[in-house]
Amino acid sequence: MRKKVLALVLALVMVIAMLPTVAFAADFADTKGHWAETQIDRWSDFGVVGGDGTGFNPNGSMTRAQAAQVFVNLLKLTKAGDITAYTDVPATAWYADAISKVVEKGIMNGVSATTMNPEGTLTREQMFVMIGRALGVKPVETATKTFVDGKETSDWATGYINALADMGVIHGTGNNELNPTDVINRASVMTALDNLIGGYANEDGQTVEIQEGKITLIVADDVKVTGEADPDMPIVVAGAAKTVDLEGVTVTGEEAPVVQVQVEEVAIENAPEGTNVAAPAEATDVTVNGETVEAGSTAEAPAPEAEQTAPSQQGTTPVPQPAPAEPTPSEHKNEAEAAMNAAWEALDTALDDMGELVVASQSNGTYTLTINFDKLTSTDKVLDGDGHGLATAIGEALKTHLNGISLTVGGEDVYTAEGKFNNTALKHALFTVAGGFFYDLGNLPESGEFRSVEGTATANNCTQSDKCTYDVTLKVVLTGEKLTRVKDFAKKLSDYVSMTKINASDVASKYGTIQGLTGESEYIVVCLDKLPQTLLTKVGQAYRGDSAQTAFEGASVEALLTLLAQQTMDGSLAEIETLARMINTNEGLIDTVLGHVSAKVLVGGETKDLITMGSNYTPYAGSVTDFAKLVKGVNALLTSDAKSLKPSQFKVTQGSTTGKYIVPVTVHIDLESSLGFTADETILVELNIDLSSVNTSGK
């Protein structure tokens, strides 16, 4: 069977993983070896802070607006306040939303009654006060730790600085100087957060552990807390938290935990007796172990209700019996099962040389490949066919054990009893897994399980019919510290892009006749149907007048991209700027993928090159927005034929035609040298760009 089943198993995992999304887990080039590299990596992985398009700029200053965005991301703030009094914060500025939220939360104030100074640099004492307010740190009038320049601290900052110094967050310089009015750099901000916050739960269903001497911060729902209680360092509940389970918290002596709730409608469950829960005035509907905590007050948790164990019929507790031992491969009587288990054991051994990039495991018919996103930057081990590719490394380990075994997935024979590999069936299995890629990845559960497919292994030379087949589940699990960043990117991308399927017979009825579109029974449809209205407004403004749609349809792709690159990004398009920044800082990994992918576009029954294999993506190097850098980089990536195309050539002819376009793109993936897999897939890209509602008068 050689690499045929190998190609299925690995392609299920690695073709998905090789989508450019994986590139966005890379660290910043300019933080390598920096004294704050670890802290910067941690908080950028959490999505709390990002780079500037070329790197992180750790020694650069942080503006007040940037600091506001950091705390919005950290606490997942959603409630906006009134900032109309601040005349230097335009409603269209990218930072207006963030500033309104930190003002509402009481984290940031203006420098005067009418001035916020958002583009101004942030001083060290201003940042310390913001951290203290954000995490509910109580000001301390007199500090145990003092600094030689402590008298230079502003009165409004002294209490917070005293408290943070005593908590070990602020250390000062080698000369024991605080330098409170100096501008704080970006690396120091991340270090201050890291010194104060230990466990950070920003994903629903997460389990977080208390770290000694640090605050535990929870901004997601259905979070479980474990570890030894530290009464000097509270558990702060904010953001989207609704239920927090403290059953895993242990108490030494009478040192019960302290919980500070910053949001309303929160249930603290299974809290150790005596847990002190504080709810500020705005935090209504807070309970601890079922008892109400009045807004603006504190309460001690009653003893949690003990779980009752039903007695046995004899009135005694049954003695648990040990589980039967797993049978060894030699004890299996099913030939297909024995072959699959032996192959997976060999696979696990072979993967030891891959640096924990992928780990194979199996249990009771479920065969799992776990991908470590932290290791995926070593793409040479996956894509290159120089003898070190992933398939090359494990092919020999599998071929002996899987010899004579056929595999059916999704009702199709991926590898037939006649010993032939069905590439079409494999492709269908792949797209079954990839169909909801961005949504599934963005909503990945705590277990890391991405998707699974059901199949049947058959021992072709088996003579006992009841022992010749074995139902299997192939599962993909994702792991790694950087997975959070990838998930956040996928969530953002799924806001604008969706994927569906359409039968070939239904294409004409939905879109009209597409010349030259033949050979597939169904097509993947990538819908860009949720483009931000503000972005459409930018396009509409570029073609002023009632003929904006007509002008748009008659312009070449190159002209459209050039025009888009000239548009100013405001606060309403901050998410697009973030996506663009992620792409621009990872062009090296994107180029690795492009070295194995080409694309053609079908127009008027003819195919034209869109992107040729081995092309390079290079973001524009000028001092412009990240979105402009991305658009100009894409413009340079496209072939001359692609640049000359016009939207009118792809306008939908069936039903309502206003602003709907369908672009057939055939993608060729060549991973033969490393994964033993090649495929061609025609994807229908559906764009909805209706400018009728955003046209403006005048030329």
N, C-alpha and C positions, 0 to 999 in steps of 0.2 A: 504493500500500500504506500510505502515510502512517505512522501511529504503531503499526501492528499488530505488526510484528516488533519494533519498538522496545519495545513493551509487554512482549513475551516476554523480550527480552534484559535489560531493566532490571528487570523484576519478578523474574527469576531471581536477580538480585543484591540489589536494594534492598528487596524485601518481606522477605527474610530478614534483611537488615541492620537493618531498622526494628523488629525485635523488641526488646523492652526491654533485652535483653542489651547492646546497643550503648551504652546509657546508662552502663554501669558503667566506661567508659573515661574519664569526666570527671575533671578535677583537683579539688582541694579549693578551695572558695571563699575560705577564710581564709588561703591561702598565696599568693594573687596579690600580686605585688610584694614578697613577703617575701624577706629576704636569702638564705634557704635554699630558695627555691621549686624551683630546678632539682634540688637533691639530694633533696628530699622527693618530687618527681614521679618521679625515677628509681627510688627504692627502693619507693615505693608501686606503681609500674607492675610491678615485679618481684614484688609480693605479699609483700614482706618486712615491711611495716608498713601499718597501716590507720588510718582516722580514728576518731572517737569518736561517730559518728552524726550530728553536726551539722557537722563539719569535721575538720581535722587537729589543731588546737590546737597550733601549732608552738612557742609560747612557754610551754606548760604543762609541768609536770614529768613525768618518766617513772618509773613505779613499777618495783620490782624484778621483779614478775611480768610486766609488759609487756616489760621488757628480755629476760626469759627467752624470751618468745614470739618476739621479734625474731630471736634467734639460732637458735631452732628453725626458723623460716621461712628464714633466710639459709642455713643449712647443711643443711636438709632432714633434721634429726635424727629418727631413728626408735627408737633404743634407749633404753628407760626404766630409771632406776635406783631404788634403794630410798631413799625419803624419809620412811619411817615415823617416823624419829627426830625429825623437825621437827613439833612439836605444833601449830604455827600454820598448817599446810597441810592443810586438810580434803581427804579423798579426792574429795569431790564438787565442790570449787572449780574454776572454769573454768581456773585456771592450774596445777592440780596436775600435769597431764600435761607441760606445758612445763617446769616446774621439775624434774620427775624426769629429763627428758632432758638439761638443761644440767648438772645435778648429775652424772649418769652420764658426761658428756663432760668434766667437770672445769672447766667454764666458770664456774660459780657455786658458792660455798660459803655455808653459813649464817652469820648474824651471831654465832651461838653454836652449841654442840653440839646444842641442841634448838630453836633459833629460826631461821626463815628471813626473817621480816619481809616477806612478799610484797607487802603493800599499802604498804610504806614507800617513800619516794622514793629515787632512785638518785643517789649522788654522782658527781662527775666522775671521781675516781680509781677508783671501783668500775667504772664503765663502761669506762675505759681498760684496766683489767686484764681485763675480760671480752673485749674486742676482741682483746687480745694472746693470751689463752689460746685463743680460738676459732680464730684464724688461725695459730697456731704461731709467733708472734713470740718470739724468744729474748730474755730479760731482759738488760739491759746495766748493769753495775755503775756505770760512770761515763759520764755523757752528755756529748756535745759541746755540746749546747744546754742552757742552764740557765735557771731562772726565779728571780725575786727572792724568791718565797715557796716555793721548792723544798723547804726544810727542813720545811714543814708536811705534806709527803707522808708517808703511812704507810709503814713499812718494807716491808710486803708488796706495795706498789704501785710502789715506786721503780724497780725494774728494768724493769718494763713501760713506765712513763712515760718513762724515759730512752730506751728503744728506739724508742718511737713518736714521741718528739720528734725524734730523729735522722732518722727516716724521713719527717718532714714532716707527720705526721698531727696533731700537737698544735702549735698556734701560740701559745696564750696570748692575753692581752688586750693592749691598746695600751700598758699599763704593764709589759708582760712578766711578768704575774702568771698563774699557773696556776690558782689557786683550787681546789685539789684536793678540799676537803671541801664545796664548794658543791653544791647540787642541780643536776643537768644537765637542760636542757630537751630536748624532743623534737626540735627542729630541730638542735641540736648533735649529738645522737646520729647523725642521718642524715648530717650533714656529716663526722663522724669516719669513718663507714663509707666515704663517698665519697672522702675524702682517701686512704684506704688501699687500697681495692679498685678496680682498673681494669676489666679484662675480667671479666665474670661470666656463666658458662654454667650456666643452670638449666633448659635444655630439651634432651632427647635429640636427638642429631644436629646440634647447634649448632656453628658455627665462631666462635671467640672470638679476639680479637687482644690481644697483650701491649701494655700501655701503659707507657711509660717511667716509672720511679719509683713503680710501683704493683703490688700483688699481683694475680695472676690467680687467680680462685676458680672451681673447677669442681665442681658438685654434681649433674650429670646424666651420662648415659651416652653413649658414642659421640661424644665431643666432639673436634673438631680445633682445634689451637692454631696461630696464625700470629704473625708479628712477630719483632722482634729480641730475643734473649735478654737478660735483665737479671739477672745473678747475685745482685744485692743484694735483689731482690724475687722471692720464690719463686712457683712455680705450685702452689697448694694444691688437692689432690684430696680431696673429701669427699662427703657425701651419698650419692646413688645412683650415683656414678661407678663404672664398671667398665672401660671402655676409653678411653684418652686418646691421641690421635695427634699427635705433635709434628713431623710431616714438614714442616710449614710454618714451623717456627721456624728463624731464621737466627742464626748465631754470628759475632761479630766477634772475631778473634784467638782467644784461649783462653777467652773469657768464656762458657762453656757454661751452660745454664740449671740452676736448682735446683728440684727437685720435692719437695714434702712431701706424703706420702700419709697420710691420716687414717682410712681405712677399709680393710677387707680385700678380697681378691680383685680386685685392680686390675692391669690390663696397660697399661704405658706403651709405646707402639709408635713406631717410627721416630724415636727420640730421637737428637739429635746426639751423636756420640761424646764421652764425658766428662761427659755430663749426670749431675749428682749427685742421686740419688733416696734420700730418707730415709723409712723405714717404722718407726713407733713399735711398741712391744711388742704392741699389740692389732691391728696391721695385718698379718695373715698373708696368704700367697698373693699377694704383690706381685712383679711381674716388670717388667723393663725390657729391651726388645729381645729378649725370650725368656729372659733370664737372671733367676734368682730373687734377690730382695732379702730377706735374712733379717729376720724381725721384730725390731725393736729395734736396727736397724743402718742403715748407709748403704752405697750401692754406686754405682760409676760405670758408665754405660752403655757397652757395647761398641759398635763400629761397626755400624749397621744393615745388614742384608743388602741389597745393591744389586739392583734389578730387572733381570732379564735380557731382552734384546731378541732375539727369534728372527731369525737372518739370512735374507736372501732366498735363493732357489734359486741365485743366482749368487755368493752369499757376500758381497754388498755390501748396505749399508743403502739401502733404497729412498728416493728423494727424494719427499717429500710433494707432492701435486698440489693446487693451489688448488681450492676448491669452486666449482662452477658458480654464476654470479651468479643472484640471484633475478630471475625474469622480472617486468617491469613489467606493470601491469594491461592495457596495450594488447597485450601479447604473449600473454596468456592466450587460449586457443582455446575454453575452456569458458565459455559465457555466464553460467551461474549462479555460477561461481567468480569471474569478472571482476566481476560485480555485487556479490558479497559483499565482495571486497577493496576495491573503490572505496567502498562504503558504510562500511567500517571505517576507511578513511583519513579520510573526511569526519567520522566520529564522533570520531576522535582529535583532529582539529583543533577541533571544536566543544567538546570537553571541556576545552580549554585555558582557557576562561573559568570553569571550575568550581573553580579553586583546587586542582588535583591531588586532588580528592575521588575521582574515578574516572578511570582511564587505560585507553584501548583500545589493544590491540596484536593483531597476527595473524601467523601463520607456518604455512605448509603445511597450511591447512585448519583450524587451531585458532584460534579467536577468543576472546581473553581480555579480561576486564574486571577490573582490579585496584583494589580498594577500599582507601583509606587510612583506617584507623580513627581516626587522629589528627584527621582533618578532619570526621568524622561528627557532631561537635557542631554543625556548621552545618546543622542539619536543615531550615532554611528553604529551602535549595537543593534539598532532596529532596522534602519533603512539601507545601510551600505552592504553591498554584496562582495566584500573583499575577504570572505572566509570567516568573518567575525559577526555576521548578522545573526539575528535571533534564531531564524529557521535553520541556518547552517549549524549552529551550536547544539540544537536539540533534535534535528532530523534523524540522526543515526540512533539516538536513544529510543525513538518511537517506532521506527519502521519494522523492527523485529517483532515487537510485542503486538502491533496492530495488523500484522500481516494476516490476511484472510478475513478481516472484519469490515463490514460495510456500515455506513451511517446514514440515517434518514433524519432530516430536520425540517420541521414545519410541513410534513407530509410530502416532501420531495427528497429523492435520493441524491444526496450530495456526493456520495461515492457509491457506485453501483456494484452489484454482485459480480458483474463481468469485469470488475477491476478498472472502471473508467471514472474519471473525475468529472462531475457535472458542474461546470463553472456558473451556469445560469442559476442553478439551485443554490449554490454558495452565495451568489450575489443577492438573491432574494432573502436568504437568511441574514446577510449582513445588513440589508436595508430594513429588515424587520427590527433589528436591534437599534439601528441608527435613526429610525423614523422619528423618534421624539428626543433626539440627542440633547439639544440645548435645554429643553424643559426638564428632562429627566436628570441631567447633570446638575442643573441649578437647584433642583429639589431633592438632591441625593440624601437619603436617610443617614442617621448616625452610623449605621452598620457599614456604610460605604457600598452597599449592593447597587449596582447600576441597572443591569437587566439580565435576564436569563432566557434561554430557549430550550424547549423540550425536544428530545430526539430519541431514536431507537438504534442501538448497536446490534448487529446481527453477525453471528459466526457462520460464514458461508459454507464451510465444510462440516458443519455439525450434523450429526445423525439423529439426535434426540430432540424432537421438535419443541418440547417444553423447556429445554435448556439452551436454546440457540439464540434467543433474543433477550435484550436487556434494556429497559427504559432508563434513559439518562437525562440529566439536566446539566447544561453547560452554563456556568454562571460567571459574570464579570463583577469583580469587586475593586473599587478604587480606594487608595489610601495615600497618606503623605501629609506633612504639615502644610504644604503649599496648595493642597486641594481646596482650601477655603477660598483662596484668591481665584482659582479656576471656576469654582461654583458661583462666586459673585459675578464674574464675567458672564457666565452662561445665563444667569438670571437676567442680567441687563440685556443681553442679546436676545433672549426669548421675548422681551418686551416689544421687539420690533420685527422679529423673524419667526415664522412658524413653518412646519413641514407637514404635508399631507400626501396622500396617494390618490391617483385617479386612474381608472381603467381606460385603456386605449380607445375603447368604443364610446366613451363619454367625452373625449377631448373635444370633438367637433361640436357637440351640442352645448358645451360650456364656453368654448373660446372661438369657435369657427374653424374652418379648414386651415391646417398648418401644412404647407407643402413640404414634402420630403420627410415627414415625421412617420416613420414606419419601423417595424421590427420589434417592438416591445408590447407586452400584454398589459403593462401598467407603467405609470410614470410617477416619479417623485415630484411633487410640486413644492417649491420653496416660495412662500408668500411673504413679500415685504408689504404687508397690508396694514401695518401699524406704525407707519412713519410719523414722527412727531409733527403736529400741525405747525409748530414754529419753523421746522425745516421746510415744509411746503410753502410757508409764507415767504421764506428767503428766496425760494425759486420763483414764486409769483411776483415778488418785488423786482426780481431781475428782469422779468418780461412784463413791464407795466402795461396796463391797458386791457381792454376787453379781449384782445387777441393773444393773451398770455399762453393759453393752452396750444394754440396753433403755432406760435413762435417756438414754444418748447419742443413740439413734435418735429419741427423742421430743422432744429439745430443738431449739429454733429455731436457725438459722444465727447470728443475732445473739447469742443466749445462749451458743452455743458459742464464738464469737469473743471475747466478753466474758470468758468463763471462761479461755480460753487466754492472754489478755493478763495475767491475774493470776498465771500460773505463773512461778516463779523459774527462770532459766536457769543451769545449772551447767556445769562443764567439759566434760561429755559432749555438750553442745549448742553448743559453741563455733563449729562450722561453720555452724549455723543462724543464730547471732548475726552471723557474718561476712556471710552472704548478705543478712540483713535490713539490715545497715548499708549494704551496697552499694546496695540499693534506696532506702533512706531519704535518702541523700545525692544522689540524682539524680531527684528528683520532677519537676523542670522538663522533662527530656527524656522522662520517662514520660508526662507530661501532653501533650506534643506528639504522641506516638503515639496516646494516647487520643482526641485530637481527630479521628482518622480511623478509629476502631474502635468498634463497639458489639457487645454480646453478649446473647443471649437463652438461656434455659434451657427445655428441654422437660420438662414434668411432667404426667403423666396425660393425655397427648394435647393439652395446651394449652401455648402458649409464654408465658413471662413475662420481662419485662425483667430482665437481670442487671446490665449496665453500659450506660448510654446514651452515645452519641457526644458528645464534648466534656466528659465528666466530668473532674474533677480528683482526683488522688491527693495527699493531704497527710498525711505521717506525724504521729502524735500528738506534741505539743510538750512533754508533761510529762517529768519526770525519771524515766524508766523504762528498761527494757532496749530495745535496738533491735528485738528480736522483738515486744515489746509495742507499740512505736511502729508497727511494720508492721501488726500485727493490727488495731489500732484504726483505722489509716488505711484498711485494706481494708474494715472495717466501715462506715466513713463513705462509702466509694466505692459500695457496693452500693445498689441500689434497695430500696424498702420491701418490694416483693414478694419479692425475693431474700432479704431478712433473715428473712422469716417461713417460709421453706422448712425442712423437717426431713429428716434423713438417711433416715428410714423411707420417705420417698416415692421413694427411689432404690435401695432394697435389691434386690440381684440375686435373682431367683426361680428360676434354673436351677442345678442341682447344689448344691454346698455354699454356703449363704447366710451363714455366719458371717463378719461383718465385711467383706463385699464390697459395694460400691456403684458404680453406673454413672450418671454425670450427663451427659446429652446437651446440649451447648452449641453453639449456632449463632453463628458469628462473622461479622460483616459488615465488610469492609475497603473503604474508599472512598478510592482514590488516583486517581480519575478526573481531577482538575484538574491533577495533576502528573505522574503516570505513565501516564495513560490506562488505568487498570486498576481494576476493582471485582470483588469476589468474595464469595460466601457459602459457608461451609464448616461442616458439622456435625462436631464433634469429640466423641468419647466419652471422658469423663474417668473413669478407673477408680481408685477409692480402696480400699485394703485397710486397714481399721482394726478389728483383732480385739483386743478388750479382755479376752478370757477368760483370757489368760496374765498379765495385770497387775493383775487385781482384788485388792483388799485387803479384809479383813473390817472390819466396823463401818460406821457411817453417818457 
